[in-house]
Amino acid sequence: MSSKRLGSIFGALAVLAGLATGDLVATFNSSWSSPVISLGNRVIDYAPSIVKRYVIQIFGLYDKVFLVSLIILIVVAISIFFGRAFAAGREKTAYLTIAAMVAASGVAALFDAQANLTSLAPTLVSGGTTIYVLRWLGGKKKESELAEGSLSRRELLRAAAILGAVSISASALGKALNQKTTVARERIAIALPKPLKFLAKPPADPALKIAGLSPFFTPNKDFYRIDTALSVPNLSVDDWTLEIVGMVKNPLRFTYAQLIARPVFELDDTIACVSNEVGGPLVGNARWLGVRLDDLIREAQPTADSDQIMGYSHDGFTAGFPLATLDGRDAMIAIGMNGEVLPTEHGFPARIIVPGLYGYVSATKWLVRIELTRFDKKQGFWISRGWSERAPIKTQSRIDTPATGSEITAGTVAIAGVAWAPTRGISKVEVRVGSGPWRVANLGEVIADTTWRQWWIDWNASAGDYIIAVRASDGDGNVQSEQYVSIEPNGAEGWHSIKVRVLV
């Protein structure tokens, strides 16, 4: 086997072992992250907004999988470089390359939320393991050379099997030790408090009869997730606290038990990501359970000159919205979602829900602190990156069925979807097929002006190619804008349209 090929294998195996041990060590402390996660966090922090936007557009809910995969591919490419250098006798070059990787990962780790000097441990162990394995493999090669032979394919496979088994065992042990298991057990054991008044059960869901129509409540497993957390925080309720501080006369602090002991209420609310393109999937509707945010803020007694509520996530994310938004619209600290304890990926133990505002200024997940401050003093994570301070959710409508580009059989066809304008509600939805007139669609019953409304019409489709468009009017009678507007800096606008072909 050539020296280059052997070196490539040595480097890849060494990095595999290094990443596995670094991942294992990261489970020993909740403030530590594996080297890949730390590097990914910094990419999220400093990548230009336009890059993030296109990644979300292309990969959607798999944006984080893409980022982790990309980082691993880059690390593997570097490992091939230093592995070849090592096999060719340029050991200094190999060690310096590994040292540079450790330095970059170490700096990234120090900027993680909750980080301190001990947060370097996973990176240092990962780097040390990589060097050790590389030297061990190099020793195997030298032993073969001294025996006047070459490292056989069988010996290489044996070494790879040993390293693979050790790496898999380290990853498995890391998963077993990970706090995720403990938090999952905690969630199962939690009994959600009962609201003072239950919301009425929604009427029969039209989605049960119209194939492809979004259900009124989005199942938790299907609910979109867009946030800056590359690795979902797993916070134990035994250690978690929420503090309300800043420009207040009466700072507050709550344990989880104290928070859920307060009166709770239910809220049907549609939330949306500002990165959602016209007709996109980054929107969902749920029945939330939580504590009134305005009650908590009132008890904290904000000073007269404060005008912003800033939420802080355990992962370092921040989002701020106007204090004036607490105008009775049922903003909450949510602890439940669709009848179950708030899922970990959606912010357990607690998150903020503010009807009518895009998530980037309000929907802080894994909430640990609320600060009363001013817009001229502090900016949330996305505001400093060029997005608007004020972010009301715009009136939007979407065609769920038929799917764009689909071929359908002539006859009666259901055209259906959802429309939303949280806090304003939806008063009318209209559909246009080809160059025909606008038709008023059937609307699902009004549950609350904070939720989306399902809509549908029957279309007597004949053979041909068609463009189908939809537009909505909010509860104030304002018609959704036709003019296309990009998502940046405060959300997309425009009518959703699809192309379909009808076959005889």
SVG drawing of the C-alpha trace seen along z (x, -y; Angstrom):
<svg xmlns="http://www.w3.org/2000/svg" viewBox="-67 -56 81 66">
<polyline fill="none" stroke="black" stroke-width="0.4" points="0.0,0.0 1.4,-3.4 2.6,-5.8 0.0,-8.4 -2.9,-6.0 -1.6,-4.6 -1.2,-8.1 -4.8,-9.0 -6.1,-6.0 -3.9,-6.8 -5.1,-10.4 -8.8,-9.4 -8.6,-6.7 -6.8,-9.1 -9.4,-11.8 -12.2,-9.3 -10.8,-8.2 -10.1,-11.8 -13.6,-13.0 -15.2,-10.1 -13.2,-10.6 -13.8,-14.4 -17.5,-13.7 -17.3,-11.3 -15.5,-13.9 -18.1,-16.6 -20.8,-14.6 -19.0,-15.0 -20.0,-18.6 -23.2,-20.4 -21.1,-23.5 -18.8,-21.5 -19.4,-20.8 -17.7,-18.4 -15.1,-20.1 -17.4,-19.7 -20.3,-21.3 -18.1,-24.2 -16.9,-24.9 -20.4,-24.7 -21.6,-27.2 -19.0,-29.7 -20.0,-29.2 -23.6,-29.9 -22.5,-33.0 -20.3,-34.5 -21.6,-33.3 -23.2,-36.1 -27.0,-36.2 -27.3,-35.6 -25.4,-32.3 -27.7,-31.2 -30.7,-32.1 -29.7,-30.0 -28.8,-27.1 -32.2,-27.2 -33.9,-27.5 -32.0,-24.6 -31.8,-22.2 -34.8,-23.4 -35.1,-21.5 -31.9,-19.6 -29.7,-22.7 -27.9,-21.6 -27.3,-18.1 -25.7,-19.8 -23.5,-22.0 -22.2,-19.2 -21.6,-17.0 -19.7,-19.8 -17.5,-20.4 -16.8,-16.7 -15.9,-16.5 -13.5,-19.4 -11.9,-17.8 -11.5,-14.5 -9.9,-16.4 -7.4,-18.0 -6.8,-14.6 -5.8,-13.1 -3.3,-15.9 -1.6,-15.5 -1.8,-11.7 0.0,-11.7 2.6,-14.1 3.1,-11.8 3.5,-8.7 6.0,-10.5 8.2,-11.3 7.2,-14.9 6.0,-14.4 6.5,-18.1 4.1,-19.2 1.5,-16.6 1.8,-17.7 1.6,-21.4 -1.5,-20.8 -3.2,-19.0 -2.1,-21.7 -3.7,-24.3 -6.9,-22.3 -6.9,-22.0 -6.2,-25.8 -9.2,-26.6 -11.5,-24.3 -10.3,-25.5 -11.0,-29.2 -14.4,-28.1 -15.1,-26.3 -14.3,-29.3 -17.0,-31.3 -19.7,-28.8 -22.5,-29.8 -21.7,-28.9 -18.0,-28.3 -15.0,-28.6 -11.4,-27.4 -12.4,-23.9 -14.4,-23.9 -11.1,-23.2 -11.1,-19.7 -12.9,-17.9 -10.8,-19.6 -7.5,-18.9 -8.4,-15.3 -9.5,-15.0 -6.2,-16.5 -4.2,-14.3 -6.0,-11.1 -5.5,-12.0 -1.8,-12.3 -1.5,-9.2 -3.4,-7.1 -1.4,-8.5 1.8,-7.6 0.5,-4.2 -0.4,-3.5 3.0,-4.9 4.6,-2.5 2.8,0.4 4.1,-0.6 7.7,-0.8 7.4,2.6 6.5,4.0 9.3,2.2 11.9,3.5 10.6,7.0 11.4,6.4 7.8,6.4 5.0,3.9 1.9,3.3 -0.4,5.9 -4.0,5.4 -5.0,7.8 -2.9,5.9 -4.4,2.6 -7.9,4.0 -7.2,5.3 -6.0,1.9 -9.0,0.2 -11.3,2.7 -9.7,2.0 -10.0,-1.7 -13.5,-1.5 -14.6,0.6 -13.0,-1.8 -14.6,-4.8 -18.0,-3.2 -17.7,-2.2 -16.7,-5.8 -19.7,-7.2 -22.1,-4.7 -20.8,-5.4 -21.1,-9.1 -24.8,-8.7 -25.4,-6.6 -23.8,-9.2 -25.4,-12.1 -27.9,-14.1 -30.3,-13.6 -31.4,-10.3 -31.9,-11.9 -33.9,-14.8 -36.1,-12.4 -37.0,-10.5 -37.7,-13.8 -40.1,-14.9 -42.0,-11.6 -42.4,-12.0 -43.7,-15.6 -47.4,-16.1 -48.5,-19.3 -50.7,-21.6 -54.3,-22.1 -55.3,-25.5 -57.9,-27.5 -60.1,-27.2 -59.7,-24.7 -60.0,-25.9 -62.8,-24.4 -62.1,-21.3 -61.6,-22.3 -64.4,-21.2 -63.9,-18.4 -60.6,-18.9 -61.2,-19.4 -57.8,-17.8 -59.4,-14.4 -61.4,-14.6 -59.0,-16.6 -55.9,-14.7 -52.8,-16.9 -54.3,-19.7 -52.3,-20.6 -54.1,-19.6 -55.3,-22.3 -52.8,-21.4 -49.3,-20.6 -48.1,-17.4 -45.1,-18.0 -42.9,-15.6 -43.7,-17.5 -43.4,-21.0 -40.7,-23.0 -37.5,-23.7 -35.2,-26.6 -32.8,-27.9 -29.1,-28.5 -28.6,-25.5 -26.4,-23.0 -26.8,-20.6 -30.1,-20.6 -29.6,-21.7 -30.7,-19.1 -31.5,-21.0 -32.5,-19.2 -35.4,-20.8 -33.5,-20.1 -30.8,-22.6 -32.8,-25.0 -33.9,-28.4 -35.5,-31.4 -34.5,-34.9 -36.1,-38.2 -33.6,-41.0 -32.3,-44.2 -34.3,-47.5 -36.7,-46.2 -37.4,-47.2 -38.1,-43.7 -35.8,-41.0 -37.3,-37.5 -36.0,-34.0 -38.1,-30.8 -37.3,-27.1 -39.2,-24.9 -41.4,-23.7 -42.2,-27.3 -43.0,-28.3 -45.4,-25.5 -47.1,-26.1 -48.4,-29.4 -51.7,-29.7 -51.4,-28.5 -53.6,-29.0 -53.9,-27.6 -53.2,-29.4 -53.9,-28.4 -51.3,-30.2 -49.5,-29.9 -45.8,-30.7 -43.7,-31.3 -40.0,-31.7 -38.9,-34.9 -36.9,-32.7 -40.1,-31.1 -40.3,-31.8 -43.7,-32.4 -45.5,-29.0 -42.8,-27.5 -43.1,-25.0 -41.5,-27.0 -44.8,-27.7 -47.0,-25.7 -50.0,-25.8 -50.1,-24.4 -52.1,-24.5 -49.6,-25.9 -49.8,-25.8 -47.9,-28.3 -47.7,-31.1 -48.7,-34.7 -45.7,-36.7 -47.3,-40.0 -48.0,-38.8 -44.4,-38.0 -43.2,-41.3 -45.7,-43.2 -44.4,-41.6 -40.8,-42.4 -41.9,-46.1 -40.1,-47.4 -38.7,-50.9 -40.4,-53.7 -37.6,-54.0 -37.4,-50.3 -38.9,-49.4 -37.5,-46.0 -37.9,-42.4 -34.8,-40.4 -35.0,-36.6 -31.7,-34.6 -31.4,-31.0 -29.1,-28.5 -27.2,-28.2 -26.5,-31.9 -29.2,-33.0 -31.0,-36.3 -34.2,-37.8 -35.8,-41.1 -39.3,-42.5 -41.1,-45.7 -42.4,-45.8 -45.5,-47.4 -46.2,-44.1 -47.6,-42.9 -51.0,-44.4 -53.2,-41.5 -52.3,-39.3 -51.6,-36.3 -47.8,-36.2 -46.6,-33.3 -43.7,-31.3 -44.7,-28.0 -44.2,-24.7 -46.5,-22.5 -47.2,-21.9 -50.2,-20.1 -51.1,-18.4 -47.6,-17.2 -44.6,-18.6 -42.7,-21.0 -40.4,-18.8 -36.7,-19.2 -36.1,-20.3 -38.8,-23.0 -37.3,-24.5 -37.9,-22.3 -38.1,-23.3 -39.5,-26.7 -39.7,-29.0 -41.4,-32.3 -44.4,-32.5 -45.6,-36.0 -48.6,-35.8 -48.1,-37.9 -44.3,-38.2 -41.7,-36.3 -39.6,-33.9 -36.3,-35.7 -37.4,-38.5 -39.5,-36.6 -39.4,-32.8 -36.5,-32.1 -36.2,-28.4 -34.4,-26.8 -35.1,-30.1 -33.0,-30.9 -33.2,-34.6 -35.4,-37.6 -33.9,-41.0 -35.8,-44.3 -33.7,-46.7 -33.8,-49.3 -33.5,-49.0 -30.8,-51.7 -28.7,-49.7 -29.0,-46.0 -29.8,-44.1 -30.9,-40.5 -28.9,-38.0 -30.4,-38.6 -30.8,-42.4 -27.1,-43.0 -26.9,-40.9 -29.2,-43.3 -32.7,-42.1 -35.5,-44.4 -36.1,-45.2 -39.8,-45.1 -41.1,-41.9 -44.9,-41.4 -45.8,-38.3 -47.1,-39.2 -50.3,-38.0 -49.6,-34.9 -51.4,-32.0 -50.2,-28.7 -51.4,-26.0 -50.9,-22.6 -52.6,-20.5 -52.1,-19.8 -48.4,-20.0 -46.6,-22.2 -45.4,-20.4 -47.9,-17.5 -49.9,-15.8 -53.5,-15.2 -56.5,-13.5 -59.3,-15.6 -62.4,-15.9 -63.2,-17.4 -60.0,-18.3 -59.6,-19.8 -57.4,-22.9 -56.6,-23.5 -54.2,-25.1 -53.8,-27.4 -53.6,-31.2 -52.4,-33.1 -52.2,-36.6 -51.7,-36.1 -53.5,-38.6 -55.5,-39.9 -57.0,-36.7 -58.1,-35.7 -61.4,-37.0 -61.2,-35.7 -59.1,-33.5 -59.4,-33.7 -58.1,-31.3 -57.4,-31.9 -56.9,-29.1 -55.1,-30.2 -56.6,-33.4 -59.9,-32.8 -61.6,-34.9 -60.8,-34.9 -63.0,-32.5 -63.8,-32.8 -62.7,-29.7 -64.4,-27.9 -62.9,-28.6 -62.4,-26.5 -64.1,-27.7 -62.6,-30.5 -60.9,-29.1 -58.9,-32.2 -57.5,-35.2 -54.0,-34.0 -54.2,-30.8 -54.1,-29.9 -57.3,-29.1 -57.7,-26.1 -59.3,-26.8 -60.4,-24.8 -62.4,-24.9 -63.5,-22.2 -62.1,-22.7 -63.6,-21.0 -60.3,-20.4 -60.0,-19.9 -56.9,-18.9 -54.1,-21.5 -51.4,-23.3 -52.4,-25.7 -51.0,-28.2 -53.0,-28.3 -52.6,-31.3 -53.9,-32.2 -54.3,-35.4 -55.7,-36.1 -57.4,-39.1 -56.7,-39.6 -59.3,-40.4 -59.0,-44.1 -59.8,-43.6 -56.3,-44.2 -55.5,-42.0 -52.2,-40.2 -49.7,-42.0 -49.0,-40.5 -45.6,-42.1 -42.8,-39.7 -40.6,-40.8 -37.5,-38.9 -37.5,-37.4 -34.7,-39.8 -35.0,-42.0 -38.5,-41.3 -40.2,-38.5 -41.3,-37.5 -44.4,-38.8 -46.2,-37.8 -48.9,-35.4 -48.2,-31.7 -48.6,-30.1 -48.1,-26.6 -48.0,-24.9 -50.0,-21.8 -50.8,-19.6 -54.2,-18.1 -54.3,-14.8 -57.3,-13.3"/>
</svg>
